[in-house]
Amino acid sequence: MKIKINQEFSEKIILFLDTLKKTNSYGYFPAKKGVTEEGGSINLGFSCLALKCFYILGEWQKLDSNYKNDWINYINSFQKNEVSSFPEGSFIDLKYLNHTTKTNITKEVKR
C-alpha cells in the first residue's frame, strides 16, 4: 500500500538528513548535537535509516546511479564472514559491536 506523503514534509526530512550527513557522503550521525565519540563512530544503522528515508520519500529514485551504487557498496562493506558469533554474511558495524561488548550496562546505568 502506497502512502501519500506531503511534499513539504519530505523536503524537511531530506534537509534534516543533510544536517546529519558525515563527510563520507554515506554515513550519518544519530543527532545534530550531543553525540558521544562512540555514537559518532557508528555507521551502518544510521546509513541504513537515511537510505530507507530516501527510499520511502521517493528520493532514492532521483539519485545518480553511481551515487546509489557507491552507497550500496558502502553498506555491503559491512557484510562480514569472519565474526564467529554471527551467521556468515551478517551485516555488522564492528565499531558498534566493539562498543556494546565492552560496555558494562550496570556500570553505565549507575553513572
C-alpha positions, -999 to +999 in steps of 0.1 A: +000+000+000+015+033-010+010+062+014+009+098+000+034+119+018+032+157+019+059+173-002+069+198+025+073+170+050+096+151+025+117+182+019+121+188+056+132+153+063+157+154+034+171+187+047+173+173+082+192+143+069+216+166+052+225+182+085+233+147+099+255+136+069+291+127+076+318+138+053+320+104+036+285+110+020+271+077+031+275+079+068+251+098+091+253+110+127+225+099+150+218+135+161+229+171+154+243+177+189+254+157+219+268+128+200+293+108+220+325+096+204+312+061+203+279+073+188+297+093+162+317+063+151+288+040+145+279+039+108+258+011+095+225+016+112+223+054+106+233+050+070+205+024+065+180+046+082+189+075+059+187+053+028+153+040+040+141+076+044+153+084+009+135+053-005+102+059+013+101+095+003+108+087-033+142+105-033+162+073-039+150+071-075+162+106-081+197+099-070+225+094-096+231+057-104+268+060-094+259+076-061+234+048-054+258+021-063+285+036-041+261+038-012+251+002-018+287-008-019+293+011+014+266-008+031+278-041+016+312-034+031+297-042+065+289-077+054+312-100+074+320-137+073+347-138+100+327-128+131+322-162+148+292-152+170+271-142+139+260-162+109+281-159+078+272-129+057+258-109+085+259-071+082+279-059+112+291-025+123+323-036+141+326-002+160+291-007+173+298-043+182+330-035+199+314-007+220+284-028+231+305-058+240+330-038+261+303-017+279+292-028+313+255-019+313+252-020+351+281+005+354+266+027+327+232+028+343+247+039+377+267+067+360 
